[in-house]
Amino acid sequence: MQVNQKPTKEDGVFYPGDCNRNALEKRPTEKLDDIAETGSVTFEPSTDHFYKKKSKAEKSRKILAAFFIVLFLSLLIALILVFIPSKATQNSNPKAELKKASQQCKLSTEYQKCGLGIFLDKLKKEYYRLQPQMVPTKKGVTANEVRENFRPFDPKPSEIKRVTDETLELFQELRFVVTKCSETALRMRERRAIDEAKYLLKYIWARPYDVNYYNGDWLLSPNIYCWHPICYAGYHLQHALLHMKPTSQDHVMKLKTVLQLQKNAIVQYKENVKLGVKAGMIRSQVACKAGLYSFLNSYPNVAIYGETGM
């Protein structure tokens, strides 16, 4: 075969002098001849699938490695920002910051000038005096305070009237004190204290049900929510007993008195309901049943086991 002779299909598919190429690869000129003769294009499958798959796997590994590197650098920067104090923090004066915070929490001169501070201190004491069942919930209360001042809720009509009258007197006193105060000179939290005190006193320590004598709700049986004080008598007693562990004979007698008062409260509440029935202060049949079930749910052990369930 002459060197300058154009190779044909019979002559083979090798380029002259190109023995390192794939034996199945046709020359570009021969591919053009095929297109001219057949009028169609046929794409021959590539024979380097292995190398393509290998390159894809390498590319995936590179992307994954880059992701972990970025993640590591992000975590490192976050740790540096957290644990290395800023210049503003280093240059700050802790004593100055503390003094500034104390100035913000300091009471205004108007608070003391108009007598608001004196009244609010008095109100704290009156709260536990008129509601002795709440003494165990007082912050920082001691066992001696609980023994001296705790008494279960007393639902006697005369006691409910006394608490109502004294609470409304405190409300009128608060209104008088507020008239002497300039609200613009008071701090925001001091004005908020006035609003909270008004709410507590106007609605009889925020308990308009079964506590306000003039509403007459104390004549009714418990409602479906059982939010009357009698429903929480067991809860208050439980907290009181945590502070009344007896260590002497006097302590035992005091504990006996408290338990007797608890019984009297339940009996008196039943009498109040009977009085309400005579006066026509009754709920509907559905409301009465719902209130009864709610009351039993407040004292499940007693409802099931009687005296031994206390």
C-alpha positions as CSV (number, residue, x, y, z in Angstrom):
1,M,0.0,0.0,0.0
2,Q,1.3,3.4,-1.0
3,V,1.7,5.9,1.7
4,N,-0.1,8.7,-0.2
5,Q,-3.0,6.4,-1.1
6,K,-6.2,7.3,0.6
7,P,-7.1,4.4,2.9
8,T,-10.4,2.7,2.4
9,K,-12.6,0.7,4.7
10,E,-11.0,-2.5,3.5
11,D,-7.6,-1.1,4.3
12,G,-8.5,-0.8,8.0
13,V,-9.4,2.0,10.4
14,F,-5.9,2.9,11.6
15,Y,-4.2,6.3,11.0
16,P,-0.8,5.8,9.4
17,G,1.8,5.9,12.1
18,D,-0.8,6.2,14.9
19,C,-0.7,2.8,16.6
20,N,-1.4,4.2,20.1
21,R,-5.0,5.2,19.4
22,N,-8.0,3.1,20.0
23,A,-8.4,0.6,17.3
24,L,-12.1,1.2,17.2
25,E,-11.9,4.9,16.6
26,K,-12.5,6.1,13.0
27,R,-10.7,8.9,11.3
28,P,-12.7,12.1,10.9
29,T,-12.5,11.9,7.1
30,E,-13.9,8.4,7.2
31,K,-16.8,9.5,9.4
32,L,-17.6,12.2,6.9
33,D,-17.6,9.6,4.1
34,D,-20.1,7.5,6.1
35,I,-22.4,10.5,6.5
36,A,-22.2,11.3,2.7
37,E,-23.0,7.7,1.7
38,T,-25.8,6.9,4.2
39,G,-27.3,10.3,4.8
40,S,-27.5,9.7,8.6
41,V,-25.4,10.3,11.6
42,T,-24.6,7.4,13.9
43,F,-22.9,8.2,17.2
44,E,-20.6,5.5,18.3
45,P,-20.7,4.7,22.0
46,S,-17.7,6.0,24.0
47,T,-15.4,3.4,25.3
48,D,-14.0,5.3,28.3
49,H,-17.0,4.9,30.7
50,F,-14.6,3.7,33.4
51,Y,-12.6,6.9,33.2
52,K,-15.8,9.1,33.2
53,K,-17.1,7.3,36.3
54,K,-13.8,7.7,38.0
55,S,-13.7,11.4,37.3
56,K,-17.3,11.9,38.7
57,A,-16.3,10.1,41.9
58,E,-13.2,12.3,42.2
59,K,-15.4,15.4,41.6
60,S,-17.9,14.3,44.4
61,R,-15.0,13.7,46.8
62,K,-13.6,17.2,46.1
63,I,-17.0,18.8,46.7
64,L,-17.5,16.9,49.9
65,A,-14.0,17.8,51.1
66,A,-14.7,21.5,50.3
67,F,-18.0,21.3,52.3
68,F,-16.3,19.9,55.4
69,I,-13.5,22.5,55.1
70,V,-16.1,25.4,55.0
71,L,-18.0,23.9,57.9
72,F,-14.9,23.5,60.0
73,L,-13.8,27.1,59.3
74,S,-17.4,28.4,60.2
75,L,-17.3,26.5,63.5
76,L,-13.8,27.8,64.3
77,I,-14.9,31.4,63.6
78,A,-18.0,31.0,65.8
79,L,-15.9,29.7,68.7
80,I,-13.5,32.6,68.3
81,L,-16.3,35.1,68.4
82,V,-17.9,33.4,71.5
83,F,-14.8,32.9,73.7
84,I,-12.7,35.9,72.7
85,P,-14.1,39.0,74.3
86,S,-14.5,42.0,72.1
87,K,-12.6,45.3,72.6
88,A,-15.8,46.9,73.9
89,T,-16.2,44.3,76.6
90,Q,-12.5,44.5,77.5
91,N,-12.7,48.3,77.8
92,S,-16.0,48.3,79.8
93,N,-16.0,49.0,83.4
94,P,-18.0,46.5,85.5
95,K,-18.5,48.9,88.4
96,A,-19.8,51.6,86.0
97,E,-22.2,49.1,84.4
98,L,-23.4,47.9,87.8
99,K,-23.9,51.5,89.0
100,K,-25.9,52.3,85.8
101,A,-28.1,49.3,86.3
102,S,-28.8,50.2,89.9
103,Q,-29.7,53.7,88.8
104,Q,-32.3,52.3,86.4
105,C,-33.8,50.2,89.2
106,K,-33.7,53.0,91.8
107,L,-37.1,54.2,93.0
108,S,-38.1,57.7,91.9
109,T,-38.4,60.5,94.4
110,E,-42.0,60.9,93.6
111,Y,-42.6,57.3,94.7
112,Q,-41.6,58.1,98.3
113,K,-42.8,61.7,98.3
114,C,-46.5,61.0,97.6
115,G,-46.6,58.0,100.0
116,L,-47.0,55.3,97.3
117,G,-44.2,53.3,98.7
118,I,-45.6,53.3,102.2
119,F,-49.0,52.2,101.0
120,L,-47.6,49.3,98.8
121,D,-45.6,48.0,101.8
122,K,-48.8,48.1,103.9
123,L,-50.7,46.3,101.1
124,K,-48.3,43.4,101.1
125,K,-48.9,42.8,104.8
126,E,-52.7,43.2,104.5
127,Y,-52.7,40.7,101.7
128,Y,-51.6,37.9,104.0
129,R,-53.6,39.2,106.9
130,L,-56.9,39.1,105.0
131,Q,-56.0,35.9,103.3
132,P,-54.2,33.8,105.9
133,Q,-54.5,30.7,103.7
134,M,-51.9,32.3,101.3
135,V,-49.2,32.6,103.9
136,P,-47.3,29.4,102.8
137,T,-46.9,30.9,99.4
138,K,-45.2,34.0,100.7
139,K,-41.6,34.4,99.5
140,G,-39.0,33.6,102.1
141,V,-41.7,32.5,104.6
142,T,-40.4,30.6,107.7
143,A,-42.0,27.7,109.6
144,N,-42.7,29.9,112.6
145,E,-44.6,32.4,110.4
146,V,-46.7,29.6,109.0
147,R,-47.6,28.2,112.4
148,E,-48.5,31.7,113.7
149,N,-50.5,33.1,110.8
150,F,-51.8,30.2,108.6
151,R,-55.5,29.4,108.8
152,P,-57.6,27.7,106.2
153,F,-60.1,29.6,104.1
154,D,-63.1,30.6,106.2
155,P,-66.4,30.8,104.2
156,K,-68.5,32.1,107.1
157,P,-70.7,34.9,105.7
158,S,-69.6,37.3,108.4
159,E,-65.9,36.6,107.6
160,I,-66.5,37.0,103.8
161,K,-68.2,40.4,104.5
162,R,-65.3,41.5,106.8
163,V,-62.7,40.7,104.2
164,T,-64.7,42.4,101.4
165,D,-65.2,45.6,103.4
166,E,-61.6,45.9,104.5
167,T,-60.4,45.3,100.9
168,L,-62.7,47.9,99.5
169,E,-61.4,50.4,102.1
170,L,-57.9,49.7,100.9
171,F,-59.0,50.4,97.4
172,Q,-60.4,53.8,98.3
173,E,-57.2,54.5,100.2
174,L,-55.1,53.7,97.1
175,R,-57.2,56.0,95.0
176,F,-56.6,58.8,97.5
177,V,-52.8,58.2,97.4
178,V,-52.7,58.2,93.6
179,T,-54.3,61.6,93.5
180,K,-51.3,63.0,95.4
181,C,-48.8,61.4,92.9
182,S,-47.7,62.9,89.6
183,E,-47.8,59.9,87.3
184,T,-45.4,61.6,84.8
185,A,-42.8,61.8,87.6
186,L,-43.2,58.1,88.4
187,R,-41.2,55.4,86.6
188,M,-43.0,53.0,84.3
189,R,-42.8,50.0,86.7
190,E,-44.2,52.2,89.5
191,R,-47.2,53.1,87.4
192,R,-47.6,49.5,86.6
193,A,-47.6,48.7,90.3
194,I,-50.5,51.2,90.8
195,D,-52.6,49.4,88.1
196,E,-51.9,46.0,89.6
197,A,-52.9,47.2,93.0
198,K,-56.1,48.7,91.7
199,Y,-57.0,45.4,90.0
200,L,-56.3,43.3,93.1
201,L,-58.3,45.5,95.4
202,K,-61.2,46.3,93.1
203,Y,-61.9,42.7,92.5
204,I,-61.1,41.5,96.1
205,W,-57.6,40.3,95.6
206,A,-58.5,39.3,92.0
207,R,-61.0,36.8,93.3
208,P,-64.4,38.1,92.4
209,Y,-66.0,34.6,92.9
210,D,-66.9,33.4,96.3
211,V,-65.0,36.2,98.0
212,N,-66.9,39.4,97.2
213,Y,-69.7,39.4,99.8
214,Y,-71.9,41.8,97.8
215,N,-71.8,39.7,94.6
216,G,-73.5,36.9,96.3
217,D,-71.6,34.2,94.5
218,W,-70.6,32.7,97.9
219,L,-74.2,31.3,98.1
220,L,-73.7,29.2,94.9
221,S,-72.2,25.8,94.6
222,P,-68.8,25.4,92.7
223,N,-68.9,26.2,89.0
224,I,-67.6,24.0,86.2
225,Y,-64.1,25.5,86.6
226,C,-64.1,25.2,90.4
227,W,-62.0,28.4,90.8
228,H,-63.6,29.2,94.2
229,P,-61.2,29.3,97.2
230,I,-62.9,26.2,98.7
231,C,-61.6,24.2,95.7
232,Y,-58.0,25.1,96.6
233,A,-58.3,24.5,100.4
234,G,-56.5,21.2,100.1
235,Y,-53.7,22.7,98.0
236,H,-53.2,25.5,100.6
237,L,-53.2,22.9,103.5
238,Q,-50.6,20.8,101.6
239,H,-48.2,23.7,101.4
240,A,-48.8,24.6,105.0
241,L,-48.0,21.1,106.2
242,L,-44.6,21.3,104.5
243,H,-43.7,24.0,107.1
244,M,-45.5,22.5,110.1
245,K,-43.6,19.4,110.9
246,P,-44.2,19.0,114.7
247,T,-41.2,18.9,117.0
248,S,-43.1,19.6,120.3
249,Q,-46.4,19.1,121.9
250,D,-47.4,22.7,121.1
251,H,-46.7,22.0,117.5
252,V,-49.0,19.0,117.5
253,M,-51.8,20.9,119.1
254,K,-51.4,23.7,116.5
255,L,-51.6,21.1,113.7
256,K,-54.7,19.6,115.3
257,T,-56.3,23.0,115.3
258,V,-55.5,23.6,111.7
259,L,-57.0,20.3,110.6
260,Q,-60.2,21.1,112.6
261,L,-60.5,24.5,110.9
262,Q,-60.1,22.8,107.5
263,K,-63.1,20.5,108.4
264,N,-65.1,23.5,109.6
265,A,-64.5,25.3,106.3
266,I,-66.0,22.3,104.3
267,V,-69.0,22.1,106.6
268,Q,-69.6,25.8,106.5
269,Y,-69.4,25.9,102.7
270,K,-72.2,23.2,102.6
271,E,-74.3,25.5,104.8
272,N,-73.7,28.4,102.5
273,V,-75.0,26.3,99.6
274,K,-78.1,25.3,101.5
275,L,-78.7,29.0,102.4
276,G,-78.4,29.9,98.7
277,V,-81.0,27.2,97.8
278,K,-83.5,28.8,100.3
279,A,-82.8,32.2,98.9
280,G,-83.2,31.1,95.3
281,M,-79.5,31.5,94.4
282,I,-79.1,28.2,92.5
283,R,-77.6,27.1,89.2
284,S,-79.2,25.1,86.5
285,Q,-79.2,21.3,86.8
286,V,-76.5,20.9,84.2
287,A,-74.3,23.6,85.9
288,C,-74.8,22.0,89.3
289,K,-73.7,18.6,88.1
290,A,-70.7,20.1,86.3
291,G,-69.7,22.0,89.5
292,L,-70.1,18.8,91.6
293,Y,-67.9,16.8,89.3
294,S,-65.3,19.6,89.2
295,F,-65.3,19.7,93.0
296,L,-64.9,16.0,93.4
297,N,-62.0,16.2,90.9
298,S,-60.3,18.7,93.3
299,Y,-60.4,16.1,96.1
300,P,-60.3,12.8,94.3
301,N,-58.9,10.7,97.2
302,V,-61.6,11.9,99.6
303,A,-64.3,11.4,97.0
304,I,-63.2,7.8,96.4
305,Y,-62.0,6.7,99.9
306,G,-63.8,9.1,102.2
307,E,-62.0,10.0,105.5
308,T,-59.2,7.6,104.9
309,G,-58.4,9.3,101.5
310,M,-57.3,12.6,103.1
